[in-house]
Amino acid sequence: MGAPVPPPGPPLGPDIFETPAVVPHGGHTTMSHAKLPPDFTAKPGVHRATTPEMGGPLLVTPAGTTMVATDRLHAHLDQLGSLRAQLEAERRTLIGLEAEAPWAAVPDAPAAARRSVIEVQAAVVAVRSAAALGGRLVAALRSAIADYDAAEQKALRRADRQAAILGAELGPVLRALLPGLMVVGGIAFLGSKMPDPGGARAEAVRKFLLTHPGLITSPRFVEAVRLFASGLDEATSSFLGVPVPVAIALGATGITGVRSSSRGLLTVGPLLGLFRETPVQVERMSTAQITHPPIGAVQRLDRVPEVNQLRIEQYEAPGQPTRYVVYVGPTETFSPKADHEPWDLTSDVGGVGGMDVGAFRASELAMHDAGIRPDDQVQFVGFSEGGLIATMLAGSGEWNAKGLETFGAPAGNIALPDGLSGMAVRNTDDFIPALGGPQLDHHLLQVERRAFAPGTPLPTYHAAPAHQRDAYMASAAAVDAATSNAVREQNAALDAFTADYADQPGSTVTAMTYHAIRVPPDPPAPVDPRVAEVSSSGAR
Amino acid sequence: MPTMDPGALRAALERQATELAPISRVLAAAAAFPPRLSADEWRGEAAEACLRLEDDLRLALAASDNAVSAAQRSTRAAISELGG
């Protein structure tokens, strides 16, 4: 059989990556717990209604790029690249055999020996052709992904521009309507102060959202949130009197953005008694020796704490510098009024604004208490607000961050250093990460996945099921099952950070948990929220 | 007219057979399980073009496997012709 001649390059038009819709999306039901895999280890009290099978394919954007493709497509590229390299190596060996065959010119050599020379020559040609085809396939696939990505980026930029223009045009309209809005707002404020026995109003809202989870659980809603967050700064600027073209220009140059919108909220909020920062205090709640490091994304996410918001693991091995893993928990309360809980909406909003929020300061206090020095190697893991805080810590430049793994973190606008291992995992039907604005930093592998694929019934245990821990557990399981080098290498690097030490003879692993609280500032003294104290009572 | 010592010729042919064996294993495996893009998750003009290229790759791998197998067979036949 002759080797085929590579045909001319294929036309590379716009393509789509999609999963076929089985039935229209938006149906919802309460899932039977009996359907869940037995190895799910969600925290007590956390509903378990999502399985890896319910979600969509894993979408992977390697660090340093904006090119998104499915994990399977990346794995396919890896396979083709490796096949091509192997074919090149075999071709070189065959060329060597061809050159060394001494019997080609020997008339008394057996005919079969001389025939083998011709067949080796044919093999060289065939293998060269196969290697060339492998190379062309790799180039064609990369080009197709790049074309798709370029079209996607163009569409995103167009939508962003439209949102910015709409936001800027809306500002003056809102200003003109201000008297009316103030009346409506005043009525709403008074309404909120009216007695609500049994929390009936809040319960009605909660029930409505629970019975309509599809309203806020879809990539379309997430895109709307992202555009709203993007356009909010232009709306605010023009509302405050900045001319519309200037408001658009400020947004386009990045002078305003999600960060300035958050800061604006934290400036106005305290006037109404909301989003008021306070000093914080942390207390070590437990210290224990453990034997096993986490292996894989599922086990790391499973170690992210709740209630006691921080867990720090110390890895010591003879003759090696100590390493630490800091696990940061999710939001504990969504009240906009800062009370005792630092893992609150104030830390969420301020964190998106890049401010020195209570949860961030509490994390640093706990890290100091655990004995982490600036040059110690640290890996950060966080879920939701914990992912935001973990990203802030990794990007602060104050710690020797080696790895970062976040799940559902609104942290796209935080700049990260070069050379971090790990990944940011987001569910594309979870709107919380979109509150952090577009993904501006590209130093970390980005992994996305739809928690509930089209046609999958949405559970009704929570208004935002795609943001729940079990939805991210399912995505973490998909990460652990990934076949592309891009994901496997980062997952392995995170594993190795702890396993390399834990596997050594004489190593010890110590796990510490911390509870943080907000403390009221002293009334007479000027308040400096940075002043905080730490109390450590050791193991309990 | 060049001639060759039958012992040296046999040794050279045996070296060739030894070197062809792993190449043949690699090519046989690649030809049996060529990389194949799943048409389920990627559709469109470019995907179809890539699938066509993959068909060509499959043929090229099979041709490579056949050529190396033939060379192996001829080498073994020559060794056996030279006798022990």
Boltz contact constraints between the chains, C-beta under 6 A:
constraints:
  - contact:
      token1: [A, 1]
      token2: [B, 63]
      max_distance: 6.0
  - contact:
      token1: [A, 1]
      token2: [B, 66]
      max_distance: 6.0
  - contact:
      token1: [A, 3]
      token2: [B, 60]
      max_distance: 6.0
  - contact:
      token1: [A, 3]
      token2: [B, 63]
      max_distance: 6.0
  - contact:
      token1: [A, 4]
      token2: [B, 56]
      max_distance: 6.0
  - contact:
      token1: [A, 4]
      token2: [B, 59]
      max_distance: 6.0
  - contact:
      token1: [A, 4]
      token2: [B, 60]
      max_distance: 6.0
  - contact:
      token1: [A, 10]
      token2: [B, 49]
      max_distance: 6.0
  - contact:
      token1: [A, 11]
      token2: [B, 45]
      max_distance: 6.0
  - contact:
      token1: [A, 12]
      token2: [B, 46]
      max_distance: 6.0
  - contact:
      token1: [A, 13]
      token2: [B, 45]
      max_distance: 6.0
  - contact:
      token1: [A, 13]
      token2: [B, 46]
      max_distance: 6.0
  - contact:
      token1: [A, 15]
      token2: [B, 44]
      max_distance: 6.0
  - contact:
      token1: [A, 15]
      token2: [B, 46]
      max_distance: 6.0
  - contact:
      token1: [A, 15]
      token2: [B, 47]
      max_distance: 6.0
  - contact:
      token1: [A, 16]
      token2: [B, 44]
      max_distance: 6.0
  - contact:
      token1: [A, 17]
      token2: [B, 42]
      max_distance: 6.0
  - contact:
      token1: [A, 57]
      token2: [B, 41]
      max_distance: 6.0
  - contact:
      token1: [A, 70]
      token2: [B, 41]
      max_distance: 6.0
  - contact:
      token1: [A, 76]
      token2: [B, 37]
      max_distance: 6.0
  - contact:
      token1: [A, 79]
      token2: [B, 35]
      max_distance: 6.0
  - contact:
      token1: [A, 80]
      token2: [B, 35]
      max_distance: 6.0
  - contact:
      token1: [A, 90]
      token2: [B, 23]
      max_distance: 6.0
  - contact:
      token1: [A, 97]
      token2: [B, 16]
      max_distance: 6.0
  - contact:
      token1: [A, 97]
      token2: [B, 19]
      max_distance: 6.0
  - contact:
      token1: [A, 102]
      token2: [B, 12]
      max_distance: 6.0
  - contact:
      token1: [A, 103]
      token2: [B, 9]
      max_distance: 6.0
  - contact:
      token1: [A, 105]
      token2: [B, 2]
      max_distance: 6.0
  - contact:
      token1: [A, 106]
      token2: [B, 2]
      max_distance: 6.0
  - contact:
      token1: [A, 106]
      token2: [B, 4]
      max_distance: 6.0
  - contact:
      token1: [A, 110]
      token2: [B, 78]
      max_distance: 6.0
  - contact:
      token1: [A, 110]
      token2: [B, 81]
      max_distance: 6.0
  - contact:
      token1: [A, 112]
      token2: [B, 74]
      max_distance: 6.0
  - contact:
      token1: [A, 112]
      token2: [B, 77]
      max_distance: 6.0
  - contact:
      token1: [A, 112]
      token2: [B, 78]
      max_distance: 6.0
  - contact:
      token1: [A, 113]
      token2: [B, 13]
      max_distance: 6.0
  - contact:
      token1: [A, 113]
      token2: [B, 78]
      max_distance: 6.0
  - contact:
      token1: [A, 115]
      token2: [B, 74]
      max_distance: 6.0
  - contact:
      token1: [A, 116]
      token2: [B, 71]
      max_distance: 6.0
  - contact:
      token1: [A, 116]
      token2: [B, 74]
      max_distance: 6.0
  - contact:
      token1: [A, 116]
      token2: [B, 75]
      max_distance: 6.0
  - contact:
      token1: [A, 119]
      token2: [B, 67]
      max_distance: 6.0
  - contact:
      token1: [A, 119]
      token2: [B, 70]
      max_distance: 6.0
  - contact:
      token1: [A, 119]
      token2: [B, 71]
      max_distance: 6.0
  - contact:
      token1: [A, 119]
      token2: [B, 74]
      max_distance: 6.0
  - contact:
      token1: [A, 120]
      token2: [B, 71]
      max_distance: 6.0
  - contact:
      token1: [A, 122]
      token2: [B, 67]
      max_distance: 6.0
  - contact:
      token1: [A, 123]
      token2: [B, 67]
      max_distance: 6.0
  - contact:
      token1: [A, 123]
      token2: [B, 68]
      max_distance: 6.0
  - contact:
      token1: [A, 123]
      token2: [B, 71]
      max_distance: 6.0
  - contact:
      token1: [A, 126]
      token2: [B, 63]
      max_distance: 6.0
  - contact:
      token1: [A, 126]
      token2: [B, 64]
      max_distance: 6.0
  - contact:
      token1: [A, 126]
      token2: [B, 67]
      max_distance: 6.0
  - contact:
      token1: [A, 127]
      token2: [B, 64]
      max_distance: 6.0
  - contact:
      token1: [A, 129]
      token2: [B, 60]
      max_distance: 6.0
  - contact:
      token1: [A, 130]
      token2: [B, 60]
      max_distance: 6.0
  - contact:
      token1: [A, 130]
      token2: [B, 61]
      max_distance: 6.0
  - contact:
      token1: [A, 130]
      token2: [B, 64]
      max_distance: 6.0
  - contact:
      token1: [A, 133]
      token2: [B, 56]
      max_distance: 6.0
  - contact:
      token1: [A, 133]
      token2: [B, 57]
      max_distance: 6.0
  - contact:
      token1: [A, 133]
      token2: [B, 60]
      max_distance: 6.0
  - contact:
      token1: [A, 137]
      token2: [B, 53]
      max_distance: 6.0
  - contact:
      token1: [A, 140]
      token2: [B, 50]
      max_distance: 6.0
  - contact:
      token1: [A, 141]
      token2: [B, 50]
      max_distance: 6.0
  - contact:
      token1: [A, 144]
      token2: [B, 46]
      max_distance: 6.0
